Amino acid sequence: MSTDELLGVVRRQVDQTIRPRIQAHGGDISVDSVSASGVVHVTFRAACRGCGLRSVTTEAIRQSVLTIPGISGVEHTTRVSEFARERLEAFATGGTMPWSPAMELPHPTVGPRAPVDP
């Protein structure tokens, strides 16, 4: 089976078994490619990008697709924006963090505060 054919089979498998469960929690994944050696590459999206259970989801995908002949493993990536990448690199090297307009947004208030007794 060609890698394009494997990709179609894997996408159908993931779309039927794993993806609906992830989407129910506000996340999403995409099956991006299958390498010549049979490794499936998936990308976590939406709420999955910051979820600490990505390794559990990756394992569920692995167990689901390893039953397909020609598949040898699963690897995942999480894409971040260029702005986030710059901030992470600056933080890692001890430099200053780039400015973001979001950093100056006022915090929402619930309403007037009750007076505090001295």
Biotite code that builds the C-alpha atoms (Angstrom):
import biotite.structure as struc

atoms = struc.array([
    struc.Atom([0.000, 0.000, 0.000], chain_id="A", res_id=1, res_name="MET", atom_name="CA", element="C"),
    struc.Atom([1.385, 3.472, -0.882], chain_id="A", res_id=2, res_name="SER", atom_name="CA", element="C"),
    struc.Atom([1.866, 6.156, 1.765], chain_id="A", res_id=3, res_name="THR", atom_name="CA", element="C"),
    struc.Atom([-1.058, 8.122, 0.264], chain_id="A", res_id=4, res_name="ASP", atom_name="CA", element="C"),
    struc.Atom([-3.307, 5.077, 0.602], chain_id="A", res_id=5, res_name="GLU", atom_name="CA", element="C"),
    struc.Atom([-2.096, 4.509, 4.165], chain_id="A", res_id=6, res_name="LEU", atom_name="CA", element="C"),
    struc.Atom([-2.771, 8.162, 4.961], chain_id="A", res_id=7, res_name="LEU", atom_name="CA", element="C"),
    struc.Atom([-6.381, 7.788, 3.827], chain_id="A", res_id=8, res_name="GLY", atom_name="CA", element="C"),
    struc.Atom([-6.872, 4.613, 5.872], chain_id="A", res_id=9, res_name="VAL", atom_name="CA", element="C"),
    struc.Atom([-5.316, 6.192, 8.978], chain_id="A", res_id=10, res_name="VAL", atom_name="CA", element="C"),
    struc.Atom([-7.402, 9.367, 8.636], chain_id="A", res_id=11, res_name="ARG", atom_name="CA", element="C"),
    struc.Atom([-10.614, 7.333, 8.407], chain_id="A", res_id=12, res_name="ARG", atom_name="CA", element="C"),
    struc.Atom([-9.604, 5.256, 11.430], chain_id="A", res_id=13, res_name="GLN", atom_name="CA", element="C"),
    struc.Atom([-8.766, 8.329, 13.538], chain_id="A", res_id=14, res_name="VAL", atom_name="CA", element="C"),
    struc.Atom([-11.869, 10.226, 12.343], chain_id="A", res_id=15, res_name="ASP", atom_name="CA", element="C"),
    struc.Atom([-14.101, 7.320, 13.384], chain_id="A", res_id=16, res_name="GLN", atom_name="CA", element="C"),
    struc.Atom([-12.490, 6.330, 16.678], chain_id="A", res_id=17, res_name="THR", atom_name="CA", element="C"),
    struc.Atom([-10.415, 9.087, 18.292], chain_id="A", res_id=18, res_name="ILE", atom_name="CA", element="C"),
    struc.Atom([-11.302, 12.481, 16.824], chain_id="A", res_id=19, res_name="ARG", atom_name="CA", element="C"),
    struc.Atom([-14.954, 12.627, 17.984], chain_id="A", res_id=20, res_name="PRO", atom_name="CA", element="C"),
    struc.Atom([-13.867, 12.062, 21.595], chain_id="A", res_id=21, res_name="ARG", atom_name="CA", element="C"),
    struc.Atom([-11.241, 14.793, 21.360], chain_id="A", res_id=22, res_name="ILE", atom_name="CA", element="C"),
    struc.Atom([-13.663, 17.231, 19.753], chain_id="A", res_id=23, res_name="GLN", atom_name="CA", element="C"),
    struc.Atom([-16.167, 16.614, 22.558], chain_id="A", res_id=24, res_name="ALA", atom_name="CA", element="C"),
    struc.Atom([-13.611, 18.224, 24.894], chain_id="A", res_id=25, res_name="HIS", atom_name="CA", element="C"),
    struc.Atom([-12.897, 21.239, 22.681], chain_id="A", res_id=26, res_name="GLY", atom_name="CA", element="C"),
    struc.Atom([-9.765, 19.848, 21.063], chain_id="A", res_id=27, res_name="GLY", atom_name="CA", element="C"),
    struc.Atom([-8.903, 18.599, 17.632], chain_id="A", res_id=28, res_name="ASP", atom_name="CA", element="C"),
    struc.Atom([-6.191, 16.736, 15.780], chain_id="A", res_id=29, res_name="ILE", atom_name="CA", element="C"),
    struc.Atom([-5.168, 16.351, 12.197], chain_id="A", res_id=30, res_name="SER", atom_name="CA", element="C"),
    struc.Atom([-3.400, 13.425, 10.627], chain_id="A", res_id=31, res_name="VAL", atom_name="CA", element="C"),
    struc.Atom([-0.780, 15.210, 8.537], chain_id="A", res_id=32, res_name="ASP", atom_name="CA", element="C"),
    struc.Atom([1.248, 12.476, 6.899], chain_id="A", res_id=33, res_name="SER", atom_name="CA", element="C"),
    struc.Atom([2.561, 8.938, 6.939], chain_id="A", res_id=34, res_name="VAL", atom_name="CA", element="C"),
    struc.Atom([6.297, 8.567, 6.373], chain_id="A", res_id=35, res_name="SER", atom_name="CA", element="C"),
    struc.Atom([7.876, 5.959, 4.111], chain_id="A", res_id=36, res_name="ALA", atom_name="CA", element="C"),
    struc.Atom([8.785, 4.008, 7.258], chain_id="A", res_id=37, res_name="SER", atom_name="CA", element="C"),
    struc.Atom([5.122, 3.957, 8.373], chain_id="A", res_id=38, res_name="GLY", atom_name="CA", element="C"),
    struc.Atom([5.227, 6.642, 11.070], chain_id="A", res_id=39, res_name="VAL", atom_name="CA", element="C"),
    struc.Atom([1.989, 8.630, 11.356], chain_id="A", res_id=40, res_name="VAL", atom_name="CA", element="C"),
    struc.Atom([2.427, 12.359, 12.042], chain_id="A", res_id=41, res_name="HIS", atom_name="CA", element="C"),
    struc.Atom([-0.422, 14.114, 13.833], chain_id="A", res_id=42, res_name="VAL", atom_name="CA", element="C"),
    struc.Atom([-0.852, 17.720, 14.966], chain_id="A", res_id=43, res_name="THR", atom_name="CA", element="C"),
    struc.Atom([-2.782, 18.713, 18.064], chain_id="A", res_id=44, res_name="PHE", atom_name="CA", element="C"),
    struc.Atom([-5.058, 21.727, 17.662], chain_id="A", res_id=45, res_name="ARG", atom_name="CA", element="C"),
    struc.Atom([-7.472, 23.842, 19.662], chain_id="A", res_id=46, res_name="ALA", atom_name="CA", element="C"),
    struc.Atom([-7.686, 22.817, 23.337], chain_id="A", res_id=47, res_name="ALA", atom_name="CA", element="C"),
    struc.Atom([-5.303, 19.896, 22.721], chain_id="A", res_id=48, res_name="CYS", atom_name="CA", element="C"),
    struc.Atom([-2.405, 22.297, 22.126], chain_id="A", res_id=49, res_name="ARG", atom_name="CA", element="C"),
    struc.Atom([-1.927, 22.987, 25.821], chain_id="A", res_id=50, res_name="GLY", atom_name="CA", element="C"),
    struc.Atom([-3.392, 19.807, 27.251], chain_id="A", res_id=51, res_name="CYS", atom_name="CA", element="C"),
    struc.Atom([-1.235, 17.744, 29.548], chain_id="A", res_id=52, res_name="GLY", atom_name="CA", element="C"),
    struc.Atom([-2.872, 14.552, 28.294], chain_id="A", res_id=53, res_name="LEU", atom_name="CA", element="C"),
    struc.Atom([-1.437, 14.737, 24.765], chain_id="A", res_id=54, res_name="ARG", atom_name="CA", element="C"),
    struc.Atom([0.730, 11.693, 25.496], chain_id="A", res_id=55, res_name="SER", atom_name="CA", element="C"),
    struc.Atom([-2.376, 9.717, 26.505], chain_id="A", res_id=56, res_name="VAL", atom_name="CA", element="C"),
    struc.Atom([-4.130, 10.762, 23.300], chain_id="A", res_id=57, res_name="THR", atom_name="CA", element="C"),
    struc.Atom([-1.026, 9.888, 21.268], chain_id="A", res_id=58, res_name="THR", atom_name="CA", element="C"),
    struc.Atom([-1.023, 6.435, 22.851], chain_id="A", res_id=59, res_name="GLU", atom_name="CA", element="C"),
    struc.Atom([-4.736, 5.976, 22.035], chain_id="A", res_id=60, res_name="ALA", atom_name="CA", element="C"),
    struc.Atom([-4.014, 6.910, 18.418], chain_id="A", res_id=61, res_name="ILE", atom_name="CA", element="C"),
    struc.Atom([-1.031, 4.545, 18.390], chain_id="A", res_id=62, res_name="ARG", atom_name="CA", element="C"),
    struc.Atom([-3.110, 1.627, 19.650], chain_id="A", res_id=63, res_name="GLN", atom_name="CA", element="C"),
    struc.Atom([-5.825, 2.396, 17.124], chain_id="A", res_id=64, res_name="SER", atom_name="CA", element="C"),
    struc.Atom([-3.627, 2.699, 14.020], chain_id="A", res_id=65, res_name="VAL", atom_name="CA", element="C"),
    struc.Atom([-0.968, 0.077, 14.766], chain_id="A", res_id=66, res_name="LEU", atom_name="CA", element="C"),
    struc.Atom([-3.558, -2.500, 13.747], chain_id="A", res_id=67, res_name="THR", atom_name="CA", element="C"),
    struc.Atom([-3.206, -1.170, 10.182], chain_id="A", res_id=68, res_name="ILE", atom_name="CA", element="C"),
    struc.Atom([-0.563, -3.110, 8.202], chain_id="A", res_id=69, res_name="PRO", atom_name="CA", element="C"),
    struc.Atom([2.341, -0.835, 7.274], chain_id="A", res_id=70, res_name="GLY", atom_name="CA", element="C"),
    struc.Atom([2.023, 1.530, 10.259], chain_id="A", res_id=71, res_name="ILE", atom_name="CA", element="C"),
    struc.Atom([4.981, 1.466, 12.645], chain_id="A", res_id=72, res_name="SER", atom_name="CA", element="C"),
    struc.Atom([4.372, 4.365, 15.041], chain_id="A", res_id=73, res_name="GLY", atom_name="CA", element="C"),
    struc.Atom([2.854, 7.755, 15.811], chain_id="A", res_id=74, res_name="VAL", atom_name="CA", element="C"),
    struc.Atom([4.551, 11.103, 16.426], chain_id="A", res_id=75, res_name="GLU", atom_name="CA", element="C"),
    struc.Atom([2.842, 14.324, 17.386], chain_id="A", res_id=76, res_name="HIS", atom_name="CA", element="C"),
    struc.Atom([3.618, 17.985, 17.012], chain_id="A", res_id=77, res_name="THR", atom_name="CA", element="C"),
    struc.Atom([2.060, 21.093, 18.452], chain_id="A", res_id=78, res_name="THR", atom_name="CA", element="C"),
    struc.Atom([2.326, 24.163, 16.287], chain_id="A", res_id=79, res_name="ARG", atom_name="CA", element="C"),
    struc.Atom([2.746, 27.550, 17.917], chain_id="A", res_id=80, res_name="VAL", atom_name="CA", element="C"),
    struc.Atom([2.495, 31.008, 16.407], chain_id="A", res_id=81, res_name="SER", atom_name="CA", element="C"),
    struc.Atom([5.612, 32.915, 15.421], chain_id="A", res_id=82, res_name="GLU", atom_name="CA", element="C"),
    struc.Atom([4.895, 35.391, 18.231], chain_id="A", res_id=83, res_name="PHE", atom_name="CA", element="C"),
    struc.Atom([4.721, 32.587, 20.805], chain_id="A", res_id=84, res_name="ALA", atom_name="CA", element="C"),
    struc.Atom([7.922, 31.065, 19.419], chain_id="A", res_id=85, res_name="ARG", atom_name="CA", element="C"),
    struc.Atom([9.726, 34.421, 19.802], chain_id="A", res_id=86, res_name="GLU", atom_name="CA", element="C"),
    struc.Atom([8.501, 34.761, 23.388], chain_id="A", res_id=87, res_name="ARG", atom_name="CA", element="C"),
    struc.Atom([9.615, 31.238, 24.257], chain_id="A", res_id=88, res_name="LEU", atom_name="CA", element="C"),
    struc.Atom([13.046, 31.740, 22.699], chain_id="A", res_id=89, res_name="GLU", atom_name="CA", element="C"),
    struc.Atom([13.499, 35.043, 24.544], chain_id="A", res_id=90, res_name="ALA", atom_name="CA", element="C"),
    struc.Atom([12.488, 33.431, 27.827], chain_id="A", res_id=91, res_name="PHE", atom_name="CA", element="C"),
    struc.Atom([14.812, 30.459, 27.296], chain_id="A", res_id=92, res_name="ALA", atom_name="CA", element="C"),
    struc.Atom([17.818, 32.692, 26.577], chain_id="A", res_id=93, res_name="THR", atom_name="CA", element="C"),
    struc.Atom([17.177, 35.090, 29.455], chain_id="A", res_id=94, res_name="GLY", atom_name="CA", element="C"),
    struc.Atom([16.375, 37.985, 27.145], chain_id="A", res_id=95, res_name="GLY", atom_name="CA", element="C"),
    struc.Atom([13.515, 40.398, 27.420], chain_id="A", res_id=96, res_name="THR", atom_name="CA", element="C"),
    struc.Atom([10.092, 39.302, 26.362], chain_id="A", res_id=97, res_name="MET", atom_name="CA", element="C"),
    struc.Atom([8.560, 40.928, 23.278], chain_id="A", res_id=98, res_name="PRO", atom_name="CA", element="C"),
    struc.Atom([5.665, 43.285, 23.950], chain_id="A", res_id=99, res_name="TRP", atom_name="CA", element="C"),
    struc.Atom([2.103, 42.208, 23.270], chain_id="A", res_id=100, res_name="SER", atom_name="CA", element="C"),
    struc.Atom([-0.999, 44.414, 23.178], chain_id="A", res_id=101, res_name="PRO", atom_name="CA", element="C"),
    struc.Atom([-2.764, 41.683, 25.152], chain_id="A", res_id=102, res_name="ALA", atom_name="CA", element="C"),
    struc.Atom([-0.401, 42.325, 28.062], chain_id="A", res_id=103, res_name="MET", atom_name="CA", element="C"),
    struc.Atom([-1.976, 45.754, 28.624], chain_id="A", res_id=104, res_name="GLU", atom_name="CA", element="C"),
    struc.Atom([-5.624, 44.744, 28.570], chain_id="A", res_id=105, res_name="LEU", atom_name="CA", element="C"),
    struc.Atom([-7.401, 45.666, 31.790], chain_id="A", res_id=106, res_name="PRO", atom_name="CA", element="C"),
    struc.Atom([-8.590, 42.865, 33.991], chain_id="A", res_id=107, res_name="HIS", atom_name="CA", element="C"),
    struc.Atom([-12.365, 42.490, 33.935], chain_id="A", res_id=108, res_name="PRO", atom_name="CA", element="C"),
    struc.Atom([-14.177, 43.572, 37.042], chain_id="A", res_id=109, res_name="THR", atom_name="CA", element="C"),
    struc.Atom([-17.184, 41.859, 38.500], chain_id="A", res_id=110, res_name="VAL", atom_name="CA", element="C"),
    struc.Atom([-18.724, 44.994, 39.931], chain_id="A", res_id=111, res_name="GLY", atom_name="CA", element="C"),
    struc.Atom([-18.280, 47.425, 42.789], chain_id="A", res_id=112, res_name="PRO", atom_name="CA", element="C"),
    struc.Atom([-16.525, 46.058, 45.831], chain_id="A", res_id=113, res_name="ARG", atom_name="CA", element="C"),
    struc.Atom([-18.097, 46.124, 49.230], chain_id="A", res_id=114, res_name="ALA", atom_name="CA", element="C"),
    struc.Atom([-16.441, 48.486, 51.709], chain_id="A", res_id=115, res_name="PRO", atom_name="CA", element="C"),
    struc.Atom([-13.950, 46.840, 54.025], chain_id="A", res_id=116, res_name="VAL", atom_name="CA", element="C"),
    struc.Atom([-14.400, 47.392, 57.778], chain_id="A", res_id=117, res_name="ASP", atom_name="CA", element="C"),
    struc.Atom([-11.224, 48.756, 59.398], chain_id="A", res_id=118, res_name="PRO", atom_name="CA", element="C"),
])
